[in-house]
Amino acid sequence: MPRRTPLTLTAVRRLALALPGVEEGPCYGTPGFRVRGKFLARLWEDGKTLVVKCGDDERDFRMQADPKTFFTTDHYRGYPTVLVHLTRVRAADLREILEQAWRRSASKRLIAEYEKRTPATKRRARRVRAHHGL
């Protein structure tokens, strides 16, 4: 199996800012991303991990499907967040989890804008892969 190239903050930034209404700004001293002022994701202090507010179901699914890539710590237990090892995650998986997180806080107008510009077949394929471990 070929080694994955670790994702960088630049790649995370590109994926997050591709979603309508997402803005970058500091969050607990590290780069963070918000939509409508609500927390979406932030770089962890180690610079190699991303904290994503994706919801309990998505977090549990990801941790069960790939526990070496998606994990949590005692600090985050009870919160709808998952930690993502940027050295292990595939860009497609990160895109999917960021989209799921974004949908939790985006307005109906922003979601409609996104769905209008993103072909339905792509969105459907992402959701199917994300929820079935493919």
Chimera marker file (.cmm) of the C-alpha trace (Angstrom):
<marker_set name="trace">
<marker id="1" x="0.000" y="0.000" z="0.000" r="1" g="1" b="0" radius="0.5"/>
<marker id="2" x="1.486" y="3.375" z="-0.989" r="1" g="1" b="0" radius="0.5"/>
<marker id="3" x="2.220" y="5.892" z="1.758" r="1" g="1" b="0" radius="0.5"/>
<marker id="4" x="-0.142" y="8.804" z="1.996" r="1" g="1" b="0" radius="0.5"/>
<marker id="5" x="1.241" y="12.285" z="1.780" r="1" g="1" b="0" radius="0.5"/>
<marker id="6" x="0.320" y="14.103" z="5.009" r="1" g="1" b="0" radius="0.5"/>
<marker id="7" x="-2.194" y="16.880" z="4.542" r="1" g="1" b="0" radius="0.5"/>
<marker id="8" x="-0.986" y="20.351" z="5.442" r="1" g="1" b="0" radius="0.5"/>
<marker id="9" x="-2.771" y="23.405" z="6.797" r="1" g="1" b="0" radius="0.5"/>
<marker id="10" x="-2.784" y="24.693" z="3.220" r="1" g="1" b="0" radius="0.5"/>
<marker id="11" x="-4.800" y="21.647" z="2.101" r="1" g="1" b="0" radius="0.5"/>
<marker id="12" x="-7.158" y="21.949" z="5.079" r="1" g="1" b="0" radius="0.5"/>
<marker id="13" x="-7.622" y="25.644" z="4.329" r="1" g="1" b="0" radius="0.5"/>
<marker id="14" x="-8.408" y="24.904" z="0.658" r="1" g="1" b="0" radius="0.5"/>
<marker id="15" x="-11.029" y="22.279" z="1.591" r="1" g="1" b="0" radius="0.5"/>
<marker id="16" x="-12.667" y="24.326" z="4.352" r="1" g="1" b="0" radius="0.5"/>
<marker id="17" x="-12.775" y="27.622" z="2.475" r="1" g="1" b="0" radius="0.5"/>
<marker id="18" x="-14.339" y="25.895" z="-0.559" r="1" g="1" b="0" radius="0.5"/>
<marker id="19" x="-17.548" y="25.615" z="1.469" r="1" g="1" b="0" radius="0.5"/>
<marker id="20" x="-19.801" y="28.710" z="1.221" r="1" g="1" b="0" radius="0.5"/>
<marker id="21" x="-19.631" y="31.120" z="4.127" r="1" g="1" b="0" radius="0.5"/>
<marker id="22" x="-16.596" y="29.574" z="5.815" r="1" g="1" b="0" radius="0.5"/>
<marker id="23" x="-14.144" y="32.067" z="7.252" r="1" g="1" b="0" radius="0.5"/>
<marker id="24" x="-10.719" y="31.540" z="8.754" r="1" g="1" b="0" radius="0.5"/>
<marker id="25" x="-9.609" y="33.120" z="11.996" r="1" g="1" b="0" radius="0.5"/>
<marker id="26" x="-7.705" y="32.355" z="15.174" r="1" g="1" b="0" radius="0.5"/>
<marker id="27" x="-9.182" y="29.777" z="17.532" r="1" g="1" b="0" radius="0.5"/>
<marker id="28" x="-7.432" y="29.050" z="20.844" r="1" g="1" b="0" radius="0.5"/>
<marker id="29" x="-4.188" y="30.306" z="19.359" r="1" g="1" b="0" radius="0.5"/>
<marker id="30" x="-4.308" y="28.159" z="16.207" r="1" g="1" b="0" radius="0.5"/>
<marker id="31" x="-5.899" y="28.616" z="12.763" r="1" g="1" b="0" radius="0.5"/>
<marker id="32" x="-9.610" y="27.884" z="12.885" r="1" g="1" b="0" radius="0.5"/>
<marker id="33" x="-12.628" y="27.858" z="10.599" r="1" g="1" b="0" radius="0.5"/>
<marker id="34" x="-16.175" y="29.032" z="11.239" r="1" g="1" b="0" radius="0.5"/>
<marker id="35" x="-19.422" y="29.323" z="9.345" r="1" g="1" b="0" radius="0.5"/>
<marker id="36" x="-21.856" y="32.042" z="10.474" r="1" g="1" b="0" radius="0.5"/>
<marker id="37" x="-19.550" y="32.585" z="13.438" r="1" g="1" b="0" radius="0.5"/>
<marker id="38" x="-20.009" y="28.992" z="14.595" r="1" g="1" b="0" radius="0.5"/>
<marker id="39" x="-17.033" y="26.706" z="15.150" r="1" g="1" b="0" radius="0.5"/>
<marker id="40" x="-16.362" y="24.235" z="12.328" r="1" g="1" b="0" radius="0.5"/>
<marker id="41" x="-12.741" y="23.102" z="12.761" r="1" g="1" b="0" radius="0.5"/>
<marker id="42" x="-9.368" y="24.185" z="14.063" r="1" g="1" b="0" radius="0.5"/>
<marker id="43" x="-5.780" y="23.039" z="13.935" r="1" g="1" b="0" radius="0.5"/>
<marker id="44" x="-4.700" y="21.399" z="17.173" r="1" g="1" b="0" radius="0.5"/>
<marker id="45" x="-1.629" y="22.719" z="18.971" r="1" g="1" b="0" radius="0.5"/>
<marker id="46" x="0.582" y="19.918" z="17.580" r="1" g="1" b="0" radius="0.5"/>
<marker id="47" x="0.046" y="21.232" z="14.023" r="1" g="1" b="0" radius="0.5"/>
<marker id="48" x="-0.667" y="17.685" z="12.780" r="1" g="1" b="0" radius="0.5"/>
<marker id="49" x="-4.220" y="17.180" z="14.055" r="1" g="1" b="0" radius="0.5"/>
<marker id="50" x="-7.497" y="18.842" z="13.124" r="1" g="1" b="0" radius="0.5"/>
<marker id="51" x="-10.413" y="19.196" z="15.557" r="1" g="1" b="0" radius="0.5"/>
<marker id="52" x="-13.717" y="18.969" z="13.644" r="1" g="1" b="0" radius="0.5"/>
<marker id="53" x="-17.195" y="19.600" z="15.096" r="1" g="1" b="0" radius="0.5"/>
<marker id="54" x="-18.998" y="17.004" z="13.002" r="1" g="1" b="0" radius="0.5"/>
<marker id="55" x="-21.677" y="15.661" z="15.360" r="1" g="1" b="0" radius="0.5"/>
<marker id="56" x="-21.889" y="12.574" z="17.525" r="1" g="1" b="0" radius="0.5"/>
<marker id="57" x="-23.032" y="10.145" z="14.806" r="1" g="1" b="0" radius="0.5"/>
<marker id="58" x="-20.375" y="11.199" z="12.311" r="1" g="1" b="0" radius="0.5"/>
<marker id="59" x="-17.689" y="11.120" z="15.020" r="1" g="1" b="0" radius="0.5"/>
<marker id="60" x="-18.690" y="7.639" z="16.170" r="1" g="1" b="0" radius="0.5"/>
<marker id="61" x="-18.889" y="6.347" z="12.586" r="1" g="1" b="0" radius="0.5"/>
<marker id="62" x="-15.443" y="7.715" z="11.686" r="1" g="1" b="0" radius="0.5"/>
<marker id="63" x="-13.789" y="6.438" z="14.865" r="1" g="1" b="0" radius="0.5"/>
<marker id="64" x="-15.227" y="2.973" z="14.335" r="1" g="1" b="0" radius="0.5"/>
<marker id="65" x="-14.313" y="2.877" z="10.630" r="1" g="1" b="0" radius="0.5"/>
<marker id="66" x="-10.735" y="4.156" z="11.028" r="1" g="1" b="0" radius="0.5"/>
<marker id="67" x="-9.594" y="4.579" z="14.659" r="1" g="1" b="0" radius="0.5"/>
<marker id="68" x="-5.982" y="5.249" z="13.665" r="1" g="1" b="0" radius="0.5"/>
<marker id="69" x="-7.067" y="8.354" z="11.742" r="1" g="1" b="0" radius="0.5"/>
<marker id="70" x="-10.092" y="9.550" z="13.740" r="1" g="1" b="0" radius="0.5"/>
<marker id="71" x="-9.917" y="9.675" z="17.538" r="1" g="1" b="0" radius="0.5"/>
<marker id="72" x="-10.777" y="11.686" z="20.631" r="1" g="1" b="0" radius="0.5"/>
<marker id="73" x="-9.233" y="12.530" z="23.980" r="1" g="1" b="0" radius="0.5"/>
<marker id="74" x="-10.682" y="12.869" z="27.462" r="1" g="1" b="0" radius="0.5"/>
<marker id="75" x="-10.879" y="16.626" z="26.924" r="1" g="1" b="0" radius="0.5"/>
<marker id="76" x="-13.284" y="16.180" z="23.969" r="1" g="1" b="0" radius="0.5"/>
<marker id="77" x="-15.416" y="13.350" z="25.411" r="1" g="1" b="0" radius="0.5"/>
<marker id="78" x="-19.053" y="14.363" z="25.459" r="1" g="1" b="0" radius="0.5"/>
<marker id="79" x="-18.566" y="16.937" z="22.692" r="1" g="1" b="0" radius="0.5"/>
<marker id="80" x="-19.676" y="16.403" z="19.071" r="1" g="1" b="0" radius="0.5"/>
<marker id="81" x="-16.081" y="16.650" z="17.827" r="1" g="1" b="0" radius="0.5"/>
<marker id="82" x="-13.508" y="14.295" z="16.403" r="1" g="1" b="0" radius="0.5"/>
<marker id="83" x="-9.751" y="14.665" z="16.124" r="1" g="1" b="0" radius="0.5"/>
<marker id="84" x="-8.244" y="13.887" z="12.718" r="1" g="1" b="0" radius="0.5"/>
<marker id="85" x="-4.614" y="12.863" z="12.165" r="1" g="1" b="0" radius="0.5"/>
<marker id="86" x="-3.595" y="14.923" z="9.131" r="1" g="1" b="0" radius="0.5"/>
<marker id="87" x="-0.684" y="12.538" z="8.587" r="1" g="1" b="0" radius="0.5"/>
<marker id="88" x="-3.132" y="9.668" z="7.939" r="1" g="1" b="0" radius="0.5"/>
<marker id="89" x="-6.389" y="11.070" z="6.547" r="1" g="1" b="0" radius="0.5"/>
<marker id="90" x="-7.200" y="10.968" z="2.833" r="1" g="1" b="0" radius="0.5"/>
<marker id="91" x="-8.176" y="14.324" z="1.322" r="1" g="1" b="0" radius="0.5"/>
<marker id="92" x="-11.526" y="12.880" z="0.171" r="1" g="1" b="0" radius="0.5"/>
<marker id="93" x="-12.354" y="11.745" z="3.710" r="1" g="1" b="0" radius="0.5"/>
<marker id="94" x="-11.417" y="15.106" z="5.171" r="1" g="1" b="0" radius="0.5"/>
<marker id="95" x="-13.545" y="16.866" z="2.549" r="1" g="1" b="0" radius="0.5"/>
<marker id="96" x="-16.518" y="14.667" z="3.511" r="1" g="1" b="0" radius="0.5"/>
<marker id="97" x="-16.209" y="15.220" z="7.239" r="1" g="1" b="0" radius="0.5"/>
<marker id="98" x="-15.741" y="18.971" z="6.795" r="1" g="1" b="0" radius="0.5"/>
<marker id="99" x="-18.856" y="19.049" z="4.618" r="1" g="1" b="0" radius="0.5"/>
<marker id="100" x="-20.836" y="17.148" z="7.250" r="1" g="1" b="0" radius="0.5"/>
<marker id="101" x="-19.605" y="19.568" z="9.923" r="1" g="1" b="0" radius="0.5"/>
<marker id="102" x="-20.431" y="22.552" z="7.717" r="1" g="1" b="0" radius="0.5"/>
<marker id="103" x="-23.995" y="21.322" z="7.108" r="1" g="1" b="0" radius="0.5"/>
<marker id="104" x="-24.612" y="21.356" z="10.884" r="1" g="1" b="0" radius="0.5"/>
<marker id="105" x="-24.118" y="25.133" z="11.087" r="1" g="1" b="0" radius="0.5"/>
<marker id="106" x="-24.662" y="26.529" z="7.597" r="1" g="1" b="0" radius="0.5"/>
<marker id="107" x="-27.871" y="28.382" z="6.815" r="1" g="1" b="0" radius="0.5"/>
<marker id="108" x="-30.431" y="26.907" z="4.448" r="1" g="1" b="0" radius="0.5"/>
<marker id="109" x="-29.433" y="29.574" z="1.933" r="1" g="1" b="0" radius="0.5"/>
<marker id="110" x="-25.748" y="28.571" z="2.073" r="1" g="1" b="0" radius="0.5"/>
<marker id="111" x="-26.627" y="24.881" z="1.741" r="1" g="1" b="0" radius="0.5"/>
<marker id="112" x="-28.859" y="25.651" z="-1.254" r="1" g="1" b="0" radius="0.5"/>
<marker id="113" x="-26.062" y="27.712" z="-2.849" r="1" g="1" b="0" radius="0.5"/>
<marker id="114" x="-23.624" y="24.855" z="-2.356" r="1" g="1" b="0" radius="0.5"/>
<marker id="115" x="-26.005" y="22.237" z="-3.715" r="1" g="1" b="0" radius="0.5"/>
<marker id="116" x="-26.725" y="24.385" z="-6.754" r="1" g="1" b="0" radius="0.5"/>
<marker id="117" x="-23.051" y="24.613" z="-7.701" r="1" g="1" b="0" radius="0.5"/>
<marker id="118" x="-22.069" y="21.041" z="-6.758" r="1" g="1" b="0" radius="0.5"/>
<marker id="119" x="-23.507" y="18.292" z="-8.980" r="1" g="1" b="0" radius="0.5"/>
<marker id="120" x="-25.997" y="16.085" z="-7.125" r="1" g="1" b="0" radius="0.5"/>
<marker id="121" x="-24.183" y="12.922" z="-8.171" r="1" g="1" b="0" radius="0.5"/>
<marker id="122" x="-20.974" y="14.129" z="-6.455" r="1" g="1" b="0" radius="0.5"/>
<marker id="123" x="-22.812" y="15.094" z="-3.259" r="1" g="1" b="0" radius="0.5"/>
<marker id="124" x="-24.714" y="11.798" z="-3.190" r="1" g="1" b="0" radius="0.5"/>
<marker id="125" x="-21.551" y="9.749" z="-3.789" r="1" g="1" b="0" radius="0.5"/>
<marker id="126" x="-19.766" y="11.592" z="-0.958" r="1" g="1" b="0" radius="0.5"/>
<marker id="127" x="-22.625" y="10.987" z="1.474" r="1" g="1" b="0" radius="0.5"/>
<marker id="128" x="-22.876" y="7.314" z="0.539" r="1" g="1" b="0" radius="0.5"/>
<marker id="129" x="-19.128" y="6.809" z="0.992" r="1" g="1" b="0" radius="0.5"/>
<marker id="130" x="-19.094" y="8.760" z="4.223" r="1" g="1" b="0" radius="0.5"/>
<marker id="131" x="-21.909" y="6.779" z="5.808" r="1" g="1" b="0" radius="0.5"/>
<marker id="132" x="-20.998" y="3.339" z="4.537" r="1" g="1" b="0" radius="0.5"/>
<marker id="133" x="-17.273" y="3.353" z="5.134" r="1" g="1" b="0" radius="0.5"/>
<marker id="134" x="-16.311" y="3.323" z="1.463" r="1" g="1" b="0" radius="0.5"/>
<link id1="1" id2="2" r="1" g="1" b="0" radius="0.2"/>
<link id1="2" id2="3" r="1" g="1" b="0" radius="0.2"/>
<link id1="3" id2="4" r="1" g="1" b="0" radius="0.2"/>
<link id1="4" id2="5" r="1" g="1" b="0" radius="0.2"/>
<link id1="5" id2="6" r="1" g="1" b="0" radius="0.2"/>
<link id1="6" id2="7" r="1" g="1" b="0" radius="0.2"/>
<link id1="7" id2="8" r="1" g="1" b="0" radius="0.2"/>
<link id1="8" id2="9" r="1" g="1" b="0" radius="0.2"/>
<link id1="9" id2="10" r="1" g="1" b="0" radius="0.2"/>
<link id1="10" id2="11" r="1" g="1" b="0" radius="0.2"/>
<link id1="11" id2="12" r="1" g="1" b="0" radius="0.2"/>
<link id1="12" id2="13" r="1" g="1" b="0" radius="0.2"/>
<link id1="13" id2="14" r="1" g="1" b="0" radius="0.2"/>
<link id1="14" id2="15" r="1" g="1" b="0" radius="0.2"/>
<link id1="15" id2="16" r="1" g="1" b="0" radius="0.2"/>
<link id1="16" id2="17" r="1" g="1" b="0" radius="0.2"/>
<link id1="17" id2="18" r="1" g="1" b="0" radius="0.2"/>
<link id1="18" id2="19" r="1" g="1" b="0" radius="0.2"/>
<link id1="19" id2="20" r="1" g="1" b="0" radius="0.2"/>
<link id1="20" id2="21" r="1" g="1" b="0" radius="0.2"/>
<link id1="21" id2="22" r="1" g="1" b="0" radius="0.2"/>
<link id1="22" id2="23" r="1" g="1" b="0" radius="0.2"/>
<link id1="23" id2="24" r="1" g="1" b="0" radius="0.2"/>
<link id1="24" id2="25" r="1" g="1" b="0" radius="0.2"/>
<link id1="25" id2="26" r="1" g="1" b="0" radius="0.2"/>
<link id1="26" id2="27" r="1" g="1" b="0" radius="0.2"/>
<link id1="27" id2="28" r="1" g="1" b="0" radius="0.2"/>
<link id1="28" id2="29" r="1" g="1" b="0" radius="0.2"/>
<link id1="29" id2="30" r="1" g="1" b="0" radius="0.2"/>
<link id1="30" id2="31" r="1" g="1" b="0" radius="0.2"/>
<link id1="31" id2="32" r="1" g="1" b="0" radius="0.2"/>
<link id1="32" id2="33" r="1" g="1" b="0" radius="0.2"/>
<link id1="33" id2="34" r="1" g="1" b="0" radius="0.2"/>
<link id1="34" id2="35" r="1" g="1" b="0" radius="0.2"/>
<link id1="35" id2="36" r="1" g="1" b="0" radius="0.2"/>
<link id1="36" id2="37" r="1" g="1" b="0" radius="0.2"/>
<link id1="37" id2="38" r="1" g="1" b="0" radius="0.2"/>
<link id1="38" id2="39" r="1" g="1" b="0" radius="0.2"/>
<link id1="39" id2="40" r="1" g="1" b="0" radius="0.2"/>
<link id1="40" id2="41" r="1" g="1" b="0" radius="0.2"/>
<link id1="41" id2="42" r="1" g="1" b="0" radius="0.2"/>
<link id1="42" id2="43" r="1" g="1" b="0" radius="0.2"/>
<link id1="43" id2="44" r="1" g="1" b="0" radius="0.2"/>
<link id1="44" id2="45" r="1" g="1" b="0" radius="0.2"/>
<link id1="45" id2="46" r="1" g="1" b="0" radius="0.2"/>
<link id1="46" id2="47" r="1" g="1" b="0" radius="0.2"/>
<link id1="47" id2="48" r="1" g="1" b="0" radius="0.2"/>
<link id1="48" id2="49" r="1" g="1" b="0" radius="0.2"/>
<link id1="49" id2="50" r="1" g="1" b="0" radius="0.2"/>
<link id1="50" id2="51" r="1" g="1" b="0" radius="0.2"/>
<link id1="51" id2="52" r="1" g="1" b="0" radius="0.2"/>
<link id1="52" id2="53" r="1" g="1" b="0" radius="0.2"/>
<link id1="53" id2="54" r="1" g="1" b="0" radius="0.2"/>
<link id1="54" id2="55" r="1" g="1" b="0" radius="0.2"/>
<link id1="55" id2="56" r="1" g="1" b="0" radius="0.2"/>
<link id1="56" id2="57" r="1" g="1" b="0" radius="0.2"/>
<link id1="57" id2="58" r="1" g="1" b="0" radius="0.2"/>
<link id1="58" id2="59" r="1" g="1" b="0" radius="0.2"/>
<link id1="59" id2="60" r="1" g="1" b="0" radius="0.2"/>
<link id1="60" id2="61" r="1" g="1" b="0" radius="0.2"/>
<link id1="61" id2="62" r="1" g="1" b="0" radius="0.2"/>
<link id1="62" id2="63" r="1" g="1" b="0" radius="0.2"/>
<link id1="63" id2="64" r="1" g="1" b="0" radius="0.2"/>
<link id1="64" id2="65" r="1" g="1" b="0" radius="0.2"/>
<link id1="65" id2="66" r="1" g="1" b="0" radius="0.2"/>
<link id1="66" id2="67" r="1" g="1" b="0" radius="0.2"/>
<link id1="67" id2="68" r="1" g="1" b="0" radius="0.2"/>
<link id1="68" id2="69" r="1" g="1" b="0" radius="0.2"/>
<link id1="69" id2="70" r="1" g="1" b="0" radius="0.2"/>
<link id1="70" id2="71" r="1" g="1" b="0" radius="0.2"/>
<link id1="71" id2="72" r="1" g="1" b="0" radius="0.2"/>
<link id1="72" id2="73" r="1" g="1" b="0" radius="0.2"/>
<link id1="73" id2="74" r="1" g="1" b="0" radius="0.2"/>
<link id1="74" id2="75" r="1" g="1" b="0" radius="0.2"/>
<link id1="75" id2="76" r="1" g="1" b="0" radius="0.2"/>
<link id1="76" id2="77" r="1" g="1" b="0" radius="0.2"/>
<link id1="77" id2="78" r="1" g="1" b="0" radius="0.2"/>
<link id1="78" id2="79" r="1" g="1" b="0" radius="0.2"/>
<link id1="79" id2="80" r="1" g="1" b="0" radius="0.2"/>
<link id1="80" id2="81" r="1" g="1" b="0" radius="0.2"/>
<link id1="81" id2="82" r="1" g="1" b="0" radius="0.2"/>
<link id1="82" id2="83" r="1" g="1" b="0" radius="0.2"/>
<link id1="83" id2="84" r="1" g="1" b="0" radius="0.2"/>
<link id1="84" id2="85" r="1" g="1" b="0" radius="0.2"/>
<link id1="85" id2="86" r="1" g="1" b="0" radius="0.2"/>
<link id1="86" id2="87" r="1" g="1" b="0" radius="0.2"/>
<link id1="87" id2="88" r="1" g="1" b="0" radius="0.2"/>
<link id1="88" id2="89" r="1" g="1" b="0" radius="0.2"/>
<link id1="89" id2="90" r="1" g="1" b="0" radius="0.2"/>
<link id1="90" id2="91" r="1" g="1" b="0" radius="0.2"/>
<link id1="91" id2="92" r="1" g="1" b="0" radius="0.2"/>
<link id1="92" id2="93" r="1" g="1" b="0" radius="0.2"/>
<link id1="93" id2="94" r="1" g="1" b="0" radius="0.2"/>
<link id1="94" id2="95" r="1" g="1" b="0" radius="0.2"/>
<link id1="95" id2="96" r="1" g="1" b="0" radius="0.2"/>
<link id1="96" id2="97" r="1" g="1" b="0" radius="0.2"/>
<link id1="97" id2="98" r="1" g="1" b="0" radius="0.2"/>
<link id1="98" id2="99" r="1" g="1" b="0" radius="0.2"/>
<link id1="99" id2="100" r="1" g="1" b="0" radius="0.2"/>
<link id1="100" id2="101" r="1" g="1" b="0" radius="0.2"/>
<link id1="101" id2="102" r="1" g="1" b="0" radius="0.2"/>
<link id1="102" id2="103" r="1" g="1" b="0" radius="0.2"/>
<link id1="103" id2="104" r="1" g="1" b="0" radius="0.2"/>
<link id1="104" id2="105" r="1" g="1" b="0" radius="0.2"/>
<link id1="105" id2="106" r="1" g="1" b="0" radius="0.2"/>
<link id1="106" id2="107" r="1" g="1" b="0" radius="0.2"/>
<link id1="107" id2="108" r="1" g="1" b="0" radius="0.2"/>
<link id1="108" id2="109" r="1" g="1" b="0" radius="0.2"/>
<link id1="109" id2="110" r="1" g="1" b="0" radius="0.2"/>
<link id1="110" id2="111" r="1" g="1" b="0" radius="0.2"/>
<link id1="111" id2="112" r="1" g="1" b="0" radius="0.2"/>
<link id1="112" id2="113" r="1" g="1" b="0" radius="0.2"/>
<link id1="113" id2="114" r="1" g="1" b="0" radius="0.2"/>
<link id1="114" id2="115" r="1" g="1" b="0" radius="0.2"/>
<link id1="115" id2="116" r="1" g="1" b="0" radius="0.2"/>
<link id1="116" id2="117" r="1" g="1" b="0" radius="0.2"/>
<link id1="117" id2="118" r="1" g="1" b="0" radius="0.2"/>
<link id1="118" id2="119" r="1" g="1" b="0" radius="0.2"/>
<link id1="119" id2="120" r="1" g="1" b="0" radius="0.2"/>
<link id1="120" id2="121" r="1" g="1" b="0" radius="0.2"/>
<link id1="121" id2="122" r="1" g="1" b="0" radius="0.2"/>
<link id1="122" id2="123" r="1" g="1" b="0" radius="0.2"/>
<link id1="123" id2="124" r="1" g="1" b="0" radius="0.2"/>
<link id1="124" id2="125" r="1" g="1" b="0" radius="0.2"/>
<link id1="125" id2="126" r="1" g="1" b="0" radius="0.2"/>
<link id1="126" id2="127" r="1" g="1" b="0" radius="0.2"/>
<link id1="127" id2="128" r="1" g="1" b="0" radius="0.2"/>
<link id1="128" id2="129" r="1" g="1" b="0" radius="0.2"/>
<link id1="129" id2="130" r="1" g="1" b="0" radius="0.2"/>
<link id1="130" id2="131" r="1" g="1" b="0" radius="0.2"/>
<link id1="131" id2="132" r="1" g="1" b="0" radius="0.2"/>
<link id1="132" id2="133" r="1" g="1" b="0" radius="0.2"/>
<link id1="133" id2="134" r="1" g="1" b="0" radius="0.2"/>
</marker_set>
